Every structure is written in structure tokens, then in C-alpha cells.
Amino acid sequence: MASAKTTSWMLTILFCIAPPGAWGHDEHDPVGNALPEKLGEVNFPVSCSTEAQKEFNRGMALFHSFWFYPAIDSFGRVLRQDPECGMAYWGIAIMSIGNPFTWPPGPKAWKEGASAVADAQRVGAKSERERDYIAALAAFFKDWETTDYRPRLLAFQEAMKGVAARYPRDIEAQILYALVLNATALPADKTFANQLAAANILEPLFKKHPDHPGVAHYLIHTYDYAELAEKGLPAARAYARVAPSVPHALHMPSHIFSRVGLWHEMAESNRASYLAAKSELKEATLGIGAYDALHAMDYMVFAHLQQAQDKAARRLVDEATSIRKVNVENLPAAYAFAAIPARFALERGDWKGAAALELSPADLAWSKFPQAEAILVFARGLGAARSGDIAAAHKDVARLQALKETMTAAKLDYWAGQTDFQIKAVDAWLALAENRNDEAVRLMRAAAEAEEASDKHPVTPGNVASSRELLGEMLLGLDRPAQAFAEFEHSLKRDPNRFRSIYGAARAAEASGDRKEARDYYARLQTLAANYDTARSELIQAKAFLGKH
């Protein structure tokens, strides 16, 4: 049997990386009959008992879909079936890494993960291959108390590269190496060296093993970039079919859908994930928000707003606002709490509404998530600047500066960079409000270039406002329609099918006297919002123009 010590650190890891109460959800058909679990097909041979091998495969299938809580429970079962299965300890240890694309866990998880690796080394394994897996993961936890996260992740990458090279027919070694390549990729690296290396590993495996959850999942992460997104559509369309029992698998296709502007598919993907995530909450946690559901809600709000489905988006905003507690306070939850109301105001051009935004829930530990608070403060500052409240906008810029300093001190360099161009954007609209027009355009252009030199984080379906789009709107307001049109077209190449960019291009073309382009863009707007639930003024304007031309 697993020792009391083992049980203790298993529970610690569970509470550090996954929400309490989320052991899984029971799938049912429309008439209430339980459906068989579908996690995809994984075969990761280990030298443990036959019964333990079957459960180990299940644990790895859960891991590959980032369903950590039930995965650790699964590896605990492996230990109960075969206490000498050293790879079960390895499985529990790798869970402590959490989702490498969103946030690193805290010191408590690192400590318990290191303890699990030590147990894996103590128990050992019957094959050199398994011992190599354990040694590779041990490289990740080495000196965890004194070494930053990224150097350790790079050490793990190098170790897994060696495992993958030594065992070229071991598909799990190849898949895990590809995962770490993606996790260590830098957003500012526009050569996409790591992503292309991962794709070279995963694409042939996708053809040979189309039902492996890790292959489809990690291909989506591989191509989750504006320049690569089209390549990710096959994996995106496959993954939910491969592992329909997993909320994250239902959500992940929308990472590609958001990149290519498939808003209906994105909304439906996240609706399924949202419902599955909410069903994870058991009786003891009813009335508490699920962070996975909030994450999906942010994506849904974004998708609904691009289709002028403001009523559908409003229902989700109201639901998010009503939540006072979340089952785990992490970056995806905090980001969604901040971004959902910010999107709703900015995408609809409700500048006064944006200027009135406040953090909710008020008692969330916002100090732990300065990057999330910055999203809302940016939206509020932009709203204040564009609605004429100069003093409030300056106050929000000062708050953004303070948050940026906090992020820099905490070595959240990516997020500090995001806040830097948010500050530039608000300063640009302040300059415009104060009739410093040339400075306003210069600042807004610098913000757009800085945003495009980086990339969006996987926690978000897209920035709450596009800097390039804001530049187009500024130029249009300054009666420079030809320049504005070029910026809107530029924006649409990076972020296809955005409502405000299409409408901006139509307005700019109309103001320039280019009736053909104006007609084409107004027609695109109508097609985009064919299933609208709110007759926005932009759609009324499009209908009026097309009726005359």
C-alpha cells in the first residue's frame, strides 16, 4: 500500500495544481444514462503489474489532457495495485509541473514534486528506459529552491531530448519532448524554432496515432500563433472527438478557432467545456465558480461579441459578476474575472462603461495576479481617456505603472511587456484628448508594434483590445481614412474576422470614397453578424449603406 507520507504529498500536489472537488465529471446522455469514459488511446509501457499498467495508461491519458486531479488519483491507484512501481511516483511528480503554458505552481508543489521524484529514484525501475525518464524529471527538480523555473524547464527539455534520442521508437518520449519544446518557446521568437521542431515530431505521430490525446493537444499549442494557426485546424477539429470526457479537451480547439476567426465554432467548443467544468463541482462546492468554466466563459464572451451577440455575452458577464468565490484562485480564474467585463465594454465601444469598471470579486487575492488586474485597469483607463475623464485616465496609467513594477520585480517579464504597451495605448488616447495629435499617433503606433512583436498568452482568446485596431480608430477620428484603412487591413491579417476591424475598414473605405471596398467590408460585417441578437448601430449603418450602393 502507498505510505502515509505518499498520501500526504499526493494531496498537497492536488490542492496546489487543481481545484478541490474536481475529481472528474460523470458524462450522461440526454436521457440520463452514464456514458463510457473517453480519454483517447495511450500506451506507455512500464515494468509494473498488468493491472497497474492499464491504470498507468489511463493516468497518462488524463495527464496529456491536463486533467491533473483525476490523473494523480489514477497514479495513486497504480501504487495501490503495485507499490513497487517507481514510474507511478514519476507520474505523480510530473503532475506538479501543472499546465506549463499558463502558470508555474508555487513552492509547496515544487517541494512535494521533488519528494515524489526522490521516491521514484528510491523505489527504482526495472528497465533502463524508465530510469532515464526518472532521471530526466529529476533534472527539472534539481535545486528547485534556489533555481528559477525557466532554467529548470530548459534542463528538463535537454534531458527529454536525450531520452527521445535514445528511444526513437518510444512515442511517449517524443511527445513529452515536443511538449517541453513548446513550453520553453519564447513569445518574442518569431522564427518559431521550438514550435516548428515540435511540429516535426508531432505531425507524423498524428497520422499514425490520431486518437492519442497528447498528440492532438500539443499540436494545438504548437500552432497557437497567428502565423501558424491554419496548420492547427486538423488537430483542433480532432481533439474534442478524441477525449470528449475531458473539459480541457473540449476547450482547446478554440485556441485555434480564435486565431482564425471561427467564432461560432469557438463559442460552441467553449460551451461544451463550460458545461463539463461546471459539472465537476460536487455538492460540497455548489455555488462556487469553477476556474475551468470561467476560462471557457471568457472565450465564449469574446466569440459572442464578434458576432454581435451582445445578449448572450451579457448573460455570461452577469454570471461571472455574481460569483464571489472560485474553487481555486489561479491565473486563468483571475484573468477571466478581469477580462470578461473589460471585453464586454471595449468591444461594444462603451467607453463610459469601461471607465466605471471595478475588480470583482473584491475579496479575490488580486495581489497575487497583477497581470490580471492590469487587464481591467487598462480597459478602465482607455475608457476614461476616450470618454473625456482625463484625471481618471492619468490615475489608471499610474496604477498600470505600479503593476508593471510589481511584475518586473516578480520576474513576470512577459506580462510586464504587455502592460508596457497598455500604458502606451492609454497615453496615446490621453494625448489625443489633449490635442497632442502627432504624439498620440506615435504612441499608438509604438503600442501596436510592441504588441505584434510579442504574442497573446494561452490564458486569453485575444487581447481585450487590439492595439493596431485602436490605431486605425484613432486615424479615422483624425480624418485620415486612407491611413486608417491600411491599419485595419493590417489588423485583420493578424486577427481575422474581428468585428471592430471589419467595421473600421468599411468606415475608412467609405470616408475615402472607395465604394467598392466599403461595400465589400460592410457585406463582410453582415455575414459575420448574420446570427446577431443585438441590432448594433454598426449593423444598421452597414444595412443603410448596402441599401444605397
N, C-alpha and C positions, 0 to 999 in steps of 0.2 A: 504493500500500500504506500501511497505518497506520504511523506513525513508531514508532521505539523508545520515544520519550517517551510516546506514546499507549498503547502496550502496557504500559509500566510503571505508569501511573496506573490503567489498567483493572484490572490485577492487584491493585493496592493497594485499590481500592474493593471488589473481590471479597472480599478477605480481611477487610475492615472490616465488611461488612454481611451476608456469607453464609458458610456453612461450607465450608471447603476440602474438595474431593472430591465436592461435591453439584452436579454439572453436570446432573443430571437422572436420572430412573429409567426403565428400559425396561419398558413395560407388556406383559404377556403374558396370553393366555387360559389356561384351565385345562389345556390340553394343550401349552402352551409356545410357541405361535405369537405372534410380535410383533404388537401391536395398533397401529393408526394413532394418531398423536398427536391429542389432542382438547383444545384450549385455548380454545374459543369463537371467536366471529367479531368481528374488529376491522378497521375500515377507516379508517386515519389517513393521508390523502393528504399526501405530501411531494414536493418537486420534486427527486427523485433518480431514478436509473435504474429501469427497470421491474423488474429483478431485485432491486435494493435495496429497492424499495417493498414487495415481497412479504415480505422478511425483516424490514423495519421493522414491518409489521403484526404479524408473529409476536412480535417483541420487545415491542411494546406489549401484546399479549395476555398475555405472561408477566409483564410489569410489573403489569398490572391484577390479577393473582392473587398478587402479591408473591413471585414466584419469581425472585429477583433474580440469582442466579448465572447461570442459563442465559439470562436476559434481557440481561445485559451481554455475554455471549458472542454473543448474537444481534445486538446493535448493533455489536459488533466485526466481524461478518461483513458488515454493511451497509457499514462503512468499507472493507473489503477489496473489496467489489463496486463501491463508488462513493466514492473518497477525498474528493470534494468535497461530500459530503452532510453539511451542517452540522447537520442535525437528528439525525444519529446521535450526534454529540457531546452534543447536548441530551439524548438518550435515556440515554446513559451517566451524565451529570451528575445526572439526576433519580433514578437508582438510589441515589446516595449518601445520599439522604434516608432510605432504609430504610423500615421499617414505622412510619409516624408515630403509630400507636396504641399502640406498645409502648415503644420507647426511641429517643432520638436517637443517631446514631453519634458517634464521637469525632472529635477534631481532625484526625486523619490523613485520614479520609474526607471531612471538610469541605474540606480543602486540595486533595485530588485532584478533588473535585466542582467546586470553583471553577476548577481548571485546565481541566476539561472544558468548562465554560461559556465560559471565555476562548477555547478552541479553537473552540467553536461560533460565537462572535462573530467570531473571526478568519477562519474559513472562510466564514461568512455563509450566507445562504439566498436562493433566487431569488424568494421571494414575501414580501410584507409580513406576511402571516399568520404564516409561520414565523418571521420576525424578531421578531414580537410574542411568540411562545412563548419564544424565546430570551431576550428582554428580561425577560419575567416571571420566568423562573427565575434570571436574573442578580440580580434584586431580592432573591431568597432568600439568595444567597451574598454579597451586598454586606456588607462589614465583618464577615465571619464570625469574624474573630479577636478582635474587640472587642465584638461584639453577641451577646446571649443568643439561644438557639434560638427562643423563642416570639415575640419581636418580628420576627424574620426570617420566621417562618412566617406571621405576620399580614401582613407586607409581600407575601409570595407570594400570600396569599389576595386581597389587594386588587388585585394585578396580574392574577391569573387572573379576577377579577371583570370587569376591563376587557376581557380577551381574550374572555371569554364574551359580553359585551355587544356587542363589535364584530363577532363572528361567530356570530350566534344560530343559524345552521344547522349549525355545526360541533359535532357531538355530543361529540367528544373534549374540546373546550374546556369544554363544560357538565359533562361527567363529572369532569374534573380539578378544576374549581371546586367541585363538590359534595364531592369527596374532601377538599379542603383545608378546606372549611366544617366537615366532621365532625372533622377532625384538630385544629382550633382550638377546638372546643366544650369548655367547662369542665364538669367533673363536677358542680359545685355549682349550675349553672344549671338549675333545674327548670322554666324556661319552654321549654327545648329549642328556643330560637330558631334556632340554627345547624342543628340536626338537621331541623327542620321545613322550613327553607329548602332544605336538601339534598334532602329528600324531594320537594318541589315540582318540583325539577329531574329527579330520577331516576325517579319513578313513571311519568310519561308516556313516558320513554325505555324503561322496562322493558316497556311494552306494545308499543312499536314495534320494539324490538331485544332480544327475550327471550334471545338467545344471546350477548349481549355480556357478557364476564366481569366487567368493571368495574362495570357497572350492578347486577348481582345482588350482587356482593361488597360494594359500598359501601352498598347498601340495607341489608344485614345490619348493617354498622357503624352506619348511621343509626338503626336501631331497636334497637340493643343496650342497651336500658334497660328496667327493669321496667315503666315506664308505657307504653312504646311497643312492646313485644316482639311482641304479637299481630299487629301490622301487618307484621312481618318474615317471617312464615311463608311466604308465596308465594315470596319471594326465596330463603329458606333451602332450600325444597324444590326450587328450580330450579338452584341454583348448582353442586352436585356433578354434575348432568347436563350442564351447560354446559361445564365444564372438568374432566372426570374424570381427566385425566393429571396434575393438579397436587395435591400433598399438601395445600396450604393450602386449596384449594377443597373438598376432601373434609372438612376440619376445620371450616370456617367456619359451616356450618349449625348446628353445635352451640352457637354463641353465642346463637342464638335458642331452640334446644331447651332449653338450660339455664335460660333466663329463664321459660319457660312450663311447665317440669317434665315434658318429654317425655324421660324417662330412657332408655328403650330406644333411641329414635332417636338420642339423644346418644351412647350407647355405640357403636352401630354406625357412626355417622359418624366417630367418632374411631378406631375400629378400622381402618377403611379408610385414614385418614390416617396412622396409626401404621405400618401395613404399608408404605405407599408411602414414607414418610420413611425407614424402616429400609433400604429397597431402594436409597436414594440412596447409601449408604455403599459404596464400592468396595473392592477387595482391599486397598489400602493402609491402609484405616481400619477394617477388620473388628475387632470387639471394642471399638470406641469408640461411646459413645452418641450418637445424633442428637438435636439440641436440638428439632427439629420433632416427633420421636417422643416425647420427654419431655413436651412441651406437650400432645400428644394423650393421653398416659398419665394426666396429671393430670385431664383431663376425664373419661376413662374411669373412673378410680378414684371420682371424685365420683358419676358416674351409677350405677355398680355399688353403691355404698354406700346410695344412696337406695332401691334395690330389694332390700336385704338380701342382696346377692350378695357376701358377705364373702370367700369363697374366691377368686372372680375378682379382687376388688380386691387380696387378699393376694399373688397371683401377680405383679401389676404392682408392688406395693410391693417385693417381693423383687427383681424385675428392676431397678428403679430403684436400690435399695440396692447391687446388685452392680456398678453402673457406677462406674468410677474416673476416667474421662476422658470429655469430651464434645467433639464435633467443633468447636464454637465456644462459648466462655464468654460468654453474654449473659443478659439478664434472664429470658426465658422458660425457659431451662435452669435457672438458679439458683432461680427461683421454684418450678419443678416439683420439684426436688430437696428443697426445704424443705416444700412444701405436701403432697406425696403422703403421707409418713408421718404428718404432722400431721393430715390429714383422716382417715386410717385409724384413728387413736386417738380423735379427738374425736367423729367421727360414731357410733362404737360405744360411747361413754361409758367408754372405757378410760383413766381418769384417771391411774392409776399408769404405764401405758404412755406416756401423753403426757408425764408428768413426767420420764421417762427418755430423751427424745429428744435426739439429738446431730446436729450438722451432718454431712452426708455428700454427696459425697466430701470428706474432710478437707482435701485439698490444692487444692480449688477456690478461686479468688480471691474469697472471700466478702466481703472488704473493699470490693470494687467494687459489691456488691449489698446494702447494708444493709437495704433494704426486703424482700429475700428472707429474710435472716437473721431479721428481726423476726417473720416469719410463724411460724417454728419456735420462737423464744423465747417468743412469745405462747402458742402451744399448750402449751409446756412449763410456763410459769408458771401457766396456767389449770389444767393437770393437777395441778401441785403444790398449788395452793390448794384444789382440790376433793378431793384425796386426803389433805389434812391436813399436808403438808410446808410449814409456814409460812415457815421460813427460806429454803428453796429458792425459794418464790414471790417473796419480797422480793428475792432476788438477781436473779431474772429481770426484775422490774419495774425494778431499777436498770439492767440491761442494755438494756431497752427504752428507758429514758430516754436512755442514751448513744447508742443507734442513732438515736433521734429527733433529737438534737442534730446528729449527723453528717448526717442527711438535710436538716435545716434549713440547715446550712452549705453543703451541695451544691445548694441550691435545689430539692430534691425535695419541694416543698410538699405535693403530693397525698399522697405516701407518708408524710410526717411527720404529716399529719392522720389517716391510717389508724392509725398507731402510737399516736397520742394516744388514740383510743377503745379500742385494745387495752389500753393501760395502765389506763384507767378500768375495763375489764371485769375484769382480773386484780385490781385494787384492790378492786373490788366483792366478789369471792369471798373475798378476804383479810378484808375487813370482816365478811362473813358467818361465816367460820371463827372470828373473834374476837368473835362475838356482838354486833357493831355492826349490827344488822339494818336499821334505818331508813337508815343511811348506805349500807349495801350496796345497797338497792333504789334509792336516789337515784343512786348512781354507775352502776349497771347501766342505769337508765333514761337517764341522760345519754349513756352509750355507745351505746345503741340509737338515740337521736335524732341523735347525731353521725354514725353510720353511714348513716342514712337521708337525712341532709342532703347526703351525697356520693353516690358510686356505685361499683360494682365496676370494677376496671381490666380492659381486654380480655385481659390476660395470664392471667386467672383465670376459671374457670367459676363461681365464687362464693367468698365468704369462707370460710375454714376453719371458722368458727363464726359463726352468726347472733346478733348482739347481742340482738335482740328475742326470739329463741328462748331465749337464756340468761336473759333477764329472766323469761320465763314459767316456766322451770325453777326459778329462784330463788323466785318467788312460790309455786309449788306446794310447794316444800320448806318454806316458811314457813306452810303450811296456809292459803293464801289462794287457793283453787281458782277462785273466780269471777273474780278479777283475773287469775289465770294464764290462764284460758280466753280472756279478751279479748286478751291479749298473743299467744297462739299463733295466734288468728284473724288478728290484725294481721300477724303474721309471714308467714302463708300468703298473704295478699293481695299481698305484695311478692315472696315467694319460693314459688311454688306447689309443692305435692307434695313438700315436704321431709319425710322420714321422721320425724325427731325432733319436728317441729312437729305433725304429724298425731297421733303417739303422745301428745305432751304435751297436745293438745286433748282427746283421748279420756280420758286420766287425769284431767284437770281437770274435765271434764264428769261423769265417774263420781264423783269426790270431792264434787262439788256436788250429787249426787243427780239429775242430769239424764240419765236413762237413754236418752232418745231421741238426744240429741246424742252421748252416749258410744257408743251402738250405731252411729250413722252414721260416726263417726270411726274406730272400730275396724274397721268394714267397709271404709272407705277405706284403712286400713292394709293390710288383707289384699289388697285389689285392687292397691295399689301394689307389694306384695311377692309378687305371685302367682307369680313365677318366682324366688323366693328360692333360694339354695343353702346358707343357714345358718339354722337354726331359732332365731332370736334370742329372748330372753326376752320381748321386747315382742310378738312374734307369738304366742307361747304364751299370754300374757295376753289378747291380743285374741280368740284362739280360745276360751279359757275363758269370757270374758265373753259372747261371742255365743252360746255353747252354753247359757248360763243365761237369756239375755234375747232 
